[in-house]
Amino acid sequence: MTHIICGVDVSATTLDARIGREGEHRRFTVSAEGLDQLVAFCRDHQVSLVVMEATGGYEAALACALQASGLPVAVVNPRQARDFAKSMGQLAKTDRIDARMLAELGATLARRDDLADFIRPLADAQQQALAAMVTRRRQLVTMLQQTAEQASMDAVRDTPVLTVVEPPDVPSRHDPRGLIKFGLLGIFLGGALGVGLALVRNVLERTGTTASEEFQEFKVLWREARSDLTHPWRLFARNRKKRASAA
């Protein structure tokens, strides 16, 4: 009797399946759809035995799906699989190579008289119950995926969008109100100074001290002050000239 063996290397995210030593290799995802595709792959090749390693629980869902579909499954100890690969001189280790070595190990097991010890067949009632549980699990996984996708879409939709509007670049300008204030203040102080000097001159003329040297010096200061008030740029020019001569 010819046995068609499928070796399956199971990981957390992928399932690598290999038909015999030189047969077809396919990779499937660890999902409800991937499990269905692997079952169909084994049926299309009329597989009589599926061999996989015990990988800490990752193989449980696959084994249940295969058994529920009526396919014999042998879950071997990983150490047995490694020892078999070493005995075959195969030291390299990849998912594709592991799947092929499991298929060859299955072919060796199929020739043994104690093959039944590696396979745990299910009764018809158990197989039907398991098939129902696998179907229900597939439905729940699909529902959870749809719920997660919907929640993600709702979160994106409900997230407020903040639009940062930067003010346009407006060239800075001096506030003319400040200049007006300083101008008015200068005019007020200049007017007050002029009035004060005029009162002093009037007092000196009335007291008859216009011929004194102090009055003559006052007259000079008065002319300079009046000139500075009526022509303020002369004051700036005179100060600049004094600073230049001092330098």
Backbone bond lengths (Angstrom), bond angles and torsions (degrees), N, CA, C in turn:
res aa  C-N    CA-C-N  psi(-1)  N-CA   C-N-CA  omega(-1)  CA-C   N-CA-C  phi
1 M - - - 1.479 - - 1.520 109.28 -
2 T 1.322 116.59 130.81 1.457 121.91 -179.12 1.520 108.60 -90.79
3 H 1.320 114.35 126.42 1.464 120.53 178.64 1.525 108.96 -102.97
4 I 1.301 115.51 130.73 1.468 120.87 174.37 1.519 106.91 -101.00
5 I 1.313 114.58 115.22 1.465 120.80 -173.52 1.522 109.51 -106.56
6 C 1.315 114.47 139.67 1.470 120.91 173.81 1.517 108.28 -118.51
7 G 1.327 116.49 117.60 1.456 121.23 174.06 1.518 110.27 -92.82
8 V 1.318 116.39 133.45 1.472 120.72 -177.52 1.521 108.96 -124.73
9 D 1.324 115.80 120.45 1.468 120.71 173.73 1.526 107.59 -93.96
10 V 1.323 115.86 120.10 1.465 121.89 -173.40 1.524 109.44 -103.60
11 S 1.335 115.86 130.89 1.467 121.37 172.23 1.522 107.83 -128.94
12 A 1.312 115.83 -175.43 1.467 119.39 -176.35 1.517 112.63 -69.06
13 T 1.340 117.46 -25.96 1.468 120.13 -174.09 1.521 113.97 -124.46
14 T 1.346 118.42 -18.83 1.465 120.46 -174.59 1.519 110.97 -133.24
15 L 1.338 114.26 158.96 1.466 123.12 175.71 1.521 107.24 -129.23
16 D 1.346 116.58 114.97 1.452 121.11 178.11 1.519 108.74 -100.77
17 A 1.324 116.41 119.53 1.467 122.13 -177.29 1.527 109.37 -113.41
18 R 1.340 115.91 139.59 1.464 122.02 179.96 1.520 109.25 -137.35
19 I 1.336 116.57 129.10 1.458 122.33 177.41 1.534 108.62 -90.06
20 G 1.344 116.11 108.85 1.461 120.83 178.19 1.517 112.98 60.85
21 R 1.338 115.23 -160.92 1.464 120.81 -177.10 1.519 112.03 -80.02
22 E 1.314 116.07 -40.02 1.461 120.48 -175.73 1.515 112.59 -117.02
23 G 1.321 117.68 14.27 1.463 119.74 -176.00 1.520 113.88 -83.33
24 E 1.299 114.88 -169.44 1.468 122.05 -175.44 1.523 110.84 -71.82
25 H 1.323 113.99 145.06 1.466 121.02 176.01 1.519 108.41 -116.56
26 R 1.336 115.29 134.86 1.467 120.80 176.55 1.527 109.11 -137.90
27 R 1.329 114.56 150.20 1.470 120.28 176.27 1.524 108.63 -118.23
28 F 1.328 114.98 134.81 1.459 121.83 -179.66 1.531 108.93 -125.51
29 T 1.319 115.40 159.05 1.459 120.18 177.31 1.528 110.05 -89.52
30 V 1.333 115.49 153.74 1.462 119.92 176.42 1.523 107.54 -82.23
31 S 1.317 114.83 90.74 1.459 122.20 -179.75 1.518 107.62 -158.92
32 A 1.309 116.53 171.16 1.470 119.87 178.01 1.522 110.39 -60.19
33 E 1.324 116.54 -40.72 1.464 120.11 179.05 1.526 110.93 -68.04
34 G 1.332 116.34 -39.84 1.456 119.76 179.60 1.521 112.40 -64.73
35 L 1.334 117.18 -39.44 1.469 120.71 177.96 1.523 110.59 -63.60
36 D 1.333 117.16 -42.79 1.459 120.57 178.39 1.528 111.01 -62.57
37 Q 1.313 116.34 -39.95 1.468 119.96 179.37 1.525 111.15 -66.39
38 L 1.323 117.64 -38.04 1.467 120.06 178.57 1.529 111.02 -67.91
39 V 1.317 117.69 -40.61 1.466 120.45 176.65 1.526 110.36 -60.67
40 A 1.338 116.30 -44.44 1.472 119.98 178.24 1.522 110.89 -64.24
41 F 1.334 117.19 -37.02 1.469 121.52 178.02 1.531 110.64 -61.36
42 C 1.334 117.18 -43.96 1.466 120.52 179.45 1.536 111.44 -67.71
43 R 1.314 116.27 -37.76 1.474 118.52 179.36 1.519 110.96 -68.28
44 D 1.322 116.60 -39.09 1.467 119.61 179.74 1.523 111.42 -61.96
45 H 1.331 117.29 -32.60 1.471 121.32 -179.90 1.528 112.15 -95.29
46 Q 1.333 116.70 7.70 1.467 122.13 177.91 1.540 110.96 51.81
47 V 1.318 114.89 49.95 1.464 121.64 -178.81 1.521 109.34 -68.67
48 S 1.329 115.31 135.92 1.467 120.57 178.58 1.521 112.25 -102.96
49 L 1.345 117.53 -11.98 1.462 120.39 179.60 1.522 108.84 -158.27
50 V 1.327 115.81 133.81 1.468 122.18 175.58 1.518 107.54 -113.81
51 V 1.340 115.31 127.89 1.460 121.20 -177.29 1.531 108.36 -116.54
52 M 1.317 116.20 133.88 1.462 121.55 177.24 1.522 109.12 -147.79
53 E 1.317 115.42 163.30 1.466 120.89 177.58 1.521 109.91 -90.87
54 A 1.317 114.50 154.71 1.459 120.37 169.55 1.527 107.64 -77.93
55 T 1.326 116.37 116.52 1.469 121.09 -173.48 1.519 111.33 -120.18
56 G 1.308 117.26 43.64 1.458 120.51 175.26 1.506 114.77 71.11
57 G 1.315 118.00 24.46 1.459 120.44 176.29 1.503 114.49 110.88
58 Y 1.352 118.05 -17.28 1.454 119.97 179.80 1.533 111.51 -64.33
59 E 1.350 115.61 -27.95 1.463 119.34 -175.96 1.524 112.49 -83.21
60 A 1.329 119.36 -9.83 1.466 121.90 -172.15 1.527 112.13 -62.80
61 A 1.317 116.41 -48.25 1.472 119.41 -177.93 1.520 110.57 -63.72
62 L 1.338 117.25 -40.35 1.465 120.40 179.19 1.523 111.01 -65.33
63 A 1.321 116.56 -44.87 1.470 119.67 -179.59 1.527 110.72 -61.55
64 C 1.320 117.03 -40.99 1.469 120.05 178.84 1.522 111.24 -64.45
65 A 1.340 116.51 -43.79 1.459 119.62 -179.64 1.526 110.99 -63.24
66 L 1.339 117.82 -41.34 1.465 121.11 179.97 1.523 111.16 -68.01
67 Q 1.328 117.13 -43.92 1.464 120.16 179.16 1.523 111.52 -66.54
68 A 1.326 116.12 -36.94 1.461 118.57 178.86 1.524 111.42 -64.86
69 S 1.337 116.93 -28.36 1.466 120.46 178.35 1.519 112.52 -87.05
70 G 1.357 117.68 0.77 1.461 121.53 176.32 1.510 114.96 92.29
71 L 1.335 118.53 11.87 1.465 121.81 -179.76 1.526 109.62 -93.35
72 P 1.357 119.10 132.15 1.466 121.58 176.64 1.531 110.20 -67.66
73 V 1.312 116.21 138.93 1.466 122.01 -177.23 1.521 108.74 -129.26
74 A 1.334 115.47 134.54 1.456 121.69 174.21 1.523 107.78 -120.38
75 V 1.326 116.13 117.45 1.465 121.84 177.90 1.519 107.08 -102.38
76 V 1.334 116.68 111.74 1.461 121.45 -173.40 1.517 109.51 -101.95
77 N 1.329 114.09 161.06 1.462 121.15 177.06 1.529 109.54 -71.19
78 P 1.333 118.84 135.23 1.476 120.36 -179.93 1.524 112.87 -57.29
79 R 1.324 117.40 -34.13 1.462 119.27 179.19 1.522 110.87 -65.80
80 Q 1.332 117.54 -38.84 1.460 120.29 176.79 1.528 110.34 -61.95
81 A 1.330 116.76 -41.07 1.463 120.10 179.66 1.524 110.65 -64.83
82 R 1.333 118.84 -41.75 1.466 121.40 179.31 1.531 111.09 -66.37
83 D 1.345 116.08 -42.54 1.466 118.46 179.49 1.526 110.74 -63.60
84 F 1.326 117.52 -38.45 1.459 120.55 178.71 1.532 110.47 -64.42
85 A 1.351 116.57 -41.94 1.460 119.69 179.56 1.525 110.87 -63.90
86 K 1.331 117.72 -40.83 1.462 120.46 178.04 1.521 111.11 -64.41
87 S 1.336 117.17 -39.10 1.466 120.21 179.44 1.521 111.72 -66.44
88 M 1.344 116.24 -24.21 1.465 121.12 177.39 1.525 111.70 -89.63
89 G 1.355 116.05 2.09 1.461 120.08 179.35 1.514 113.64 77.44
90 Q 1.312 117.51 17.28 1.457 121.43 -178.50 1.528 109.22 -101.00
91 L 1.348 115.76 101.26 1.457 120.53 -177.94 1.532 112.12 -97.90
92 A 1.328 116.45 -25.65 1.476 119.31 177.91 1.526 109.12 -67.20
93 K 1.335 114.48 152.21 1.467 118.62 -175.92 1.520 109.19 -140.03
94 T 1.343 115.04 109.17 1.461 122.22 170.66 1.525 107.80 -135.61
95 D 1.327 116.95 170.55 1.459 119.59 180.00 1.527 111.20 -62.84
96 R 1.331 116.22 -40.82 1.460 120.25 179.87 1.533 110.96 -65.80
97 I 1.340 116.58 -44.10 1.468 120.85 179.78 1.523 110.50 -66.01
98 D 1.335 116.89 -41.78 1.470 119.88 179.95 1.526 110.66 -61.46
99 A 1.338 117.08 -40.50 1.461 119.83 178.70 1.524 110.77 -63.33
100 R 1.331 117.16 -40.01 1.473 119.78 178.87 1.519 111.57 -67.17
101 M 1.347 117.02 -40.69 1.460 119.65 179.77 1.530 110.87 -66.74
102 L 1.336 117.19 -34.75 1.466 119.53 176.70 1.537 110.51 -66.95
103 A 1.335 116.38 -36.05 1.468 119.12 176.93 1.525 110.82 -65.65
104 E 1.337 116.57 -40.60 1.468 119.61 177.76 1.519 110.90 -68.02
105 L 1.325 117.60 -38.29 1.455 120.43 175.53 1.528 110.13 -61.94
106 G 1.328 117.28 -40.37 1.461 120.47 177.48 1.519 112.28 -63.43
107 A 1.347 116.91 -37.45 1.465 119.80 177.63 1.516 110.46 -64.86
108 T 1.338 116.51 -35.95 1.467 120.12 177.40 1.528 110.39 -68.46
109 L 1.316 116.18 -42.18 1.463 119.32 179.21 1.531 111.25 -64.41
110 A 1.336 116.27 -35.75 1.469 119.63 -177.67 1.524 112.18 -64.84
111 R 1.340 117.48 -22.65 1.461 120.81 179.84 1.527 112.42 -88.45
112 R 1.313 116.16 -4.12 1.464 119.56 -178.47 1.523 110.48 -89.70
113 D 1.318 114.74 152.69 1.458 120.01 179.10 1.522 112.09 -74.37
114 D 1.348 115.65 -23.83 1.464 118.57 -178.19 1.535 111.61 -97.37
115 L 1.325 116.36 29.57 1.471 119.33 179.23 1.522 111.13 -57.40
116 A 1.322 116.88 -34.78 1.465 120.13 -178.29 1.512 112.44 -61.87
117 D 1.352 117.09 -24.20 1.464 119.28 179.34 1.528 111.88 -68.55
118 F 1.328 116.71 -23.00 1.468 120.50 -179.37 1.526 112.01 -93.22
119 I 1.325 116.83 -10.57 1.461 120.54 -178.09 1.521 108.78 -116.55
120 R 1.288 116.79 133.60 1.463 121.78 178.40 1.531 108.04 -111.50
121 P 1.322 118.29 90.76 1.467 120.14 -177.95 1.520 110.82 -68.02
122 L 1.296 115.37 154.20 1.456 121.71 179.81 1.520 110.16 -107.53
123 A 1.304 116.20 144.06 1.458 120.11 173.53 1.514 109.40 -70.15
124 D 1.315 116.80 162.66 1.458 120.68 -177.07 1.519 111.92 -59.85
125 A 1.325 117.04 -42.36 1.468 119.97 -179.76 1.522 111.09 -65.22
126 Q 1.341 114.84 -43.10 1.458 118.47 178.00 1.525 111.14 -64.46
127 Q 1.324 115.70 -39.56 1.460 119.33 180.00 1.522 110.84 -63.87
128 Q 1.309 118.00 -39.86 1.449 121.05 178.40 1.531 111.27 -66.79
129 A 1.326 115.81 -41.93 1.467 119.37 178.43 1.528 110.57 -64.49
130 L 1.346 115.93 -40.73 1.456 120.02 179.42 1.524 110.48 -66.38
131 A 1.327 116.36 -40.47 1.467 119.46 177.86 1.523 110.85 -61.26
132 A 1.338 116.12 -39.47 1.465 119.69 178.50 1.527 110.71 -65.13
133 M 1.343 116.68 -40.44 1.476 119.87 179.29 1.524 110.87 -67.39
134 V 1.335 117.04 -40.01 1.467 119.68 178.02 1.521 110.45 -62.83
135 T 1.338 116.12 -42.68 1.465 119.56 177.91 1.520 111.12 -62.00
136 R 1.336 116.47 -43.56 1.466 120.12 179.16 1.524 111.19 -64.92
137 R 1.318 116.00 -38.63 1.474 119.32 178.17 1.530 110.14 -63.02
138 R 1.336 116.18 -42.32 1.459 119.93 178.34 1.516 111.00 -60.46
139 Q 1.322 116.05 -41.17 1.459 119.33 178.50 1.522 111.89 -64.75
140 L 1.337 116.09 -42.18 1.470 119.28 179.81 1.517 111.46 -65.46
141 V 1.330 116.87 -41.10 1.468 119.96 178.90 1.522 110.11 -61.90
142 T 1.330 116.25 -42.77 1.466 120.04 178.71 1.520 110.77 -62.88
143 M 1.345 116.78 -42.83 1.457 120.11 179.00 1.518 111.60 -63.18
144 L 1.335 116.87 -41.65 1.466 120.04 179.42 1.518 111.21 -64.63
145 Q 1.316 116.82 -40.73 1.459 119.81 178.79 1.521 110.88 -63.87
146 Q 1.332 116.25 -43.24 1.459 119.08 178.68 1.524 111.68 -64.88
147 T 1.350 116.05 -39.68 1.472 119.61 178.75 1.519 111.26 -64.44
148 A 1.346 116.25 -41.83 1.460 119.86 179.46 1.530 110.99 -64.93
149 E 1.330 116.71 -41.25 1.464 119.73 178.50 1.523 111.17 -65.12
150 Q 1.335 116.60 -40.79 1.463 119.73 179.31 1.529 111.09 -65.80
151 A 1.346 115.91 -40.56 1.472 119.40 178.69 1.521 110.66 -64.08
152 S 1.333 116.26 -38.77 1.457 119.30 178.20 1.522 111.17 -64.98
153 M 1.331 116.57 -42.33 1.466 119.87 178.45 1.522 111.24 -65.03
154 D 1.350 117.37 -39.73 1.464 120.52 178.60 1.523 111.23 -64.66
155 A 1.343 115.35 -38.96 1.467 118.57 179.98 1.521 110.80 -64.96
156 V 1.335 116.38 -40.55 1.464 119.53 178.72 1.524 110.91 -67.11
157 R 1.351 115.93 -39.28 1.457 119.54 -178.36 1.521 111.88 -68.83
158 D 1.353 116.97 -37.58 1.464 120.75 -176.56 1.521 113.37 -84.06
159 T 1.311 117.47 -7.31 1.464 119.54 -179.88 1.519 109.58 -71.95
160 P 1.340 118.03 121.77 1.472 118.93 -179.72 1.520 110.88 -67.05
161 V 1.315 113.68 141.81 1.458 120.45 179.14 1.520 108.25 -99.02
162 L 1.300 116.16 119.32 1.455 121.84 -179.61 1.526 108.77 -96.23
163 T 1.301 116.18 120.94 1.454 121.41 178.49 1.518 108.34 -106.01
164 V 1.296 115.98 118.34 1.464 121.77 -179.72 1.521 108.19 -92.82
165 V 1.313 115.61 114.88 1.455 120.97 179.54 1.518 107.68 -103.48
166 E 1.294 115.86 115.35 1.459 120.24 179.83 1.525 109.14 -85.76
167 P 1.320 116.50 138.80 1.470 118.41 179.11 1.521 110.34 -66.20
168 P 1.318 117.23 145.32 1.475 119.57 179.05 1.517 110.64 -65.38
169 D 1.318 113.96 152.34 1.457 119.75 178.67 1.524 109.07 -72.87
170 V 1.308 115.10 114.74 1.465 120.79 179.20 1.511 107.88 -110.80
171 P 1.310 118.38 124.43 1.468 119.06 179.80 1.523 111.08 -60.76
172 S 1.314 114.58 135.09 1.463 119.67 -177.85 1.521 110.00 -72.02
173 R 1.295 114.91 140.04 1.461 120.82 178.07 1.527 108.86 -130.43
174 H 1.312 113.45 148.06 1.464 118.08 177.05 1.521 109.51 -69.87
175 D 1.318 116.19 141.88 1.453 121.40 179.14 1.527 108.76 -74.66
176 P 1.325 118.75 114.21 1.482 119.19 -178.00 1.515 112.51 -66.34
177 R 1.347 116.55 -20.84 1.470 117.75 -179.19 1.523 111.36 -64.36
178 G 1.371 115.55 -35.16 1.467 117.89 178.33 1.523 111.89 -65.01
179 L 1.335 115.08 -41.34 1.459 118.23 179.18 1.531 111.19 -64.57
180 I 1.308 116.43 -38.86 1.473 119.59 179.16 1.514 110.53 -64.41
181 K 1.374 115.88 -41.23 1.466 118.70 -179.91 1.520 111.15 -61.99
182 F 1.359 115.32 -46.36 1.464 117.95 -179.19 1.531 110.70 -65.98
183 G 1.328 117.38 -34.63 1.467 119.38 178.60 1.520 111.94 -65.65
184 L 1.329 114.77 -43.99 1.468 118.36 178.90 1.523 111.47 -64.61
185 L 1.372 114.92 -39.20 1.459 117.60 178.38 1.523 111.60 -63.70
186 G 1.334 116.77 -38.98 1.463 119.56 178.76 1.520 112.01 -65.67
187 I 1.355 114.78 -40.81 1.460 117.99 178.77 1.530 110.73 -63.95
188 F 1.341 116.41 -40.34 1.470 119.78 -179.22 1.528 110.88 -64.60
189 L 1.356 115.36 -46.92 1.472 117.31 179.85 1.518 112.01 -65.80
190 G 1.322 116.06 -38.49 1.475 118.50 178.81 1.524 111.21 -64.94
191 G 1.341 115.55 -41.48 1.465 118.36 178.35 1.515 112.00 -63.42
192 A 1.355 115.48 -41.06 1.467 118.84 179.43 1.520 110.96 -63.82
193 L 1.350 115.88 -40.33 1.458 118.38 179.11 1.529 111.02 -65.15
194 G 1.346 114.82 -41.05 1.480 118.03 179.81 1.521 111.81 -63.74
195 V 1.320 117.35 -41.91 1.458 120.46 178.18 1.516 110.69 -63.40
196 G 1.347 115.98 -41.25 1.456 118.78 -179.96 1.524 112.11 -63.45
197 L 1.333 116.15 -42.94 1.466 118.99 179.23 1.529 111.05 -65.98
198 A 1.328 117.36 -37.65 1.473 120.16 179.17 1.518 110.64 -64.32
199 L 1.331 117.25 -39.50 1.472 119.55 178.51 1.521 111.16 -65.44
200 V 1.329 115.44 -41.19 1.475 118.14 179.09 1.522 110.75 -62.35
201 R 1.340 116.59 -43.79 1.476 119.78 179.73 1.533 110.72 -62.52
202 N 1.325 116.81 -41.75 1.460 120.29 -179.71 1.528 110.51 -62.28
203 V 1.351 116.05 -40.91 1.470 119.35 179.25 1.520 110.84 -64.23
204 L 1.350 117.37 -42.55 1.457 121.11 -178.60 1.520 111.50 -65.66
205 E 1.349 117.36 -38.45 1.452 119.47 179.37 1.528 110.85 -66.65
206 R 1.331 118.03 -37.94 1.453 121.63 -179.62 1.531 111.79 -68.97
207 T 1.294 116.96 -32.94 1.464 120.23 -179.26 1.515 112.76 -82.36
208 G 1.341 117.11 -1.42 1.458 120.21 177.38 1.505 114.25 74.39
209 T 1.266 119.73 25.95 1.472 122.50 -179.74 1.513 111.46 -103.80
210 T 1.338 117.82 20.76 1.467 120.40 -178.02 1.506 112.46 -70.74
211 A 1.356 117.57 -20.38 1.467 119.64 -177.83 1.511 112.45 -88.81
212 S 1.296 117.96 -5.39 1.467 120.00 -177.40 1.522 110.28 -77.29
213 E 1.365 115.30 162.41 1.463 120.96 179.25 1.530 110.95 -67.45
214 E 1.341 114.76 -33.27 1.464 117.46 -179.69 1.526 110.79 -64.76
215 F 1.366 116.03 -36.24 1.468 118.49 179.68 1.511 111.34 -70.14
216 Q 1.359 114.92 -37.84 1.465 117.55 177.90 1.536 111.36 -63.26
217 E 1.350 116.14 -39.32 1.468 118.64 176.73 1.531 110.46 -65.97
218 F 1.324 115.97 -36.82 1.457 120.24 177.82 1.527 111.42 -63.37
219 K 1.379 115.15 -39.60 1.458 118.99 179.53 1.525 110.67 -62.52
220 V 1.350 115.37 -39.56 1.474 118.05 178.48 1.528 110.06 -63.10
221 L 1.330 115.43 -46.26 1.465 118.83 178.72 1.524 111.55 -62.60
222 W 1.317 116.65 -37.07 1.462 121.26 178.97 1.517 111.34 -62.83
223 R 1.358 116.37 -44.17 1.469 118.82 179.10 1.532 111.22 -63.35
224 E 1.352 114.49 -42.54 1.472 117.14 -179.74 1.537 111.21 -63.82
225 A 1.343 115.05 -41.17 1.467 118.34 -179.82 1.523 110.85 -65.66
226 R 1.339 116.72 -41.63 1.460 118.88 179.65 1.521 111.14 -66.65
227 S 1.346 115.67 -38.24 1.468 119.03 177.57 1.533 111.71 -64.91
228 D 1.361 113.85 -38.90 1.480 116.89 179.50 1.525 111.38 -67.28
229 L 1.348 116.12 -34.59 1.466 118.89 179.94 1.525 111.77 -70.84
230 T 1.341 116.94 -39.31 1.471 120.18 -178.36 1.518 111.90 -84.63
231 H 1.324 117.78 -27.37 1.473 122.01 179.30 1.533 108.78 -132.74
232 P 1.328 117.25 78.59 1.478 119.79 -173.86 1.525 114.09 -63.21
233 W 1.344 117.53 -25.95 1.474 118.47 -179.03 1.522 111.90 -65.75
234 R 1.358 116.94 -23.21 1.456 119.02 177.56 1.530 110.87 -66.15
235 L 1.353 116.08 -34.51 1.460 120.01 177.98 1.530 110.57 -63.82
236 F 1.324 117.00 -43.67 1.467 120.08 178.99 1.521 111.44 -64.86
237 A 1.339 116.05 -39.34 1.468 119.35 179.44 1.519 110.95 -65.74
238 R 1.357 116.97 -39.84 1.458 120.11 -179.40 1.532 110.93 -67.50
239 N 1.327 116.33 -40.87 1.493 119.30 177.41 1.523 111.77 -64.33
240 R 1.362 116.46 -39.41 1.473 118.82 178.65 1.540 110.60 -65.06
241 K 1.319 115.93 -36.97 1.459 119.02 179.77 1.524 110.52 -67.71
242 K 1.354 116.87 -39.28 1.468 119.73 178.16 1.519 111.43 -63.33
243 R 1.369 117.22 -41.39 1.472 120.32 179.42 1.521 111.21 -66.36
244 A 1.339 116.08 -35.06 1.474 118.50 179.48 1.522 111.48 -70.01
245 S 1.338 116.50 -38.12 1.479 118.98 179.87 1.535 110.49 -70.98
246 A 1.349 115.46 -34.36 1.472 118.70 -179.87 1.528 110.46 -68.83
247 A 1.341 117.46 -32.48 1.467 121.55 178.55 1.504 110.60 -72.50
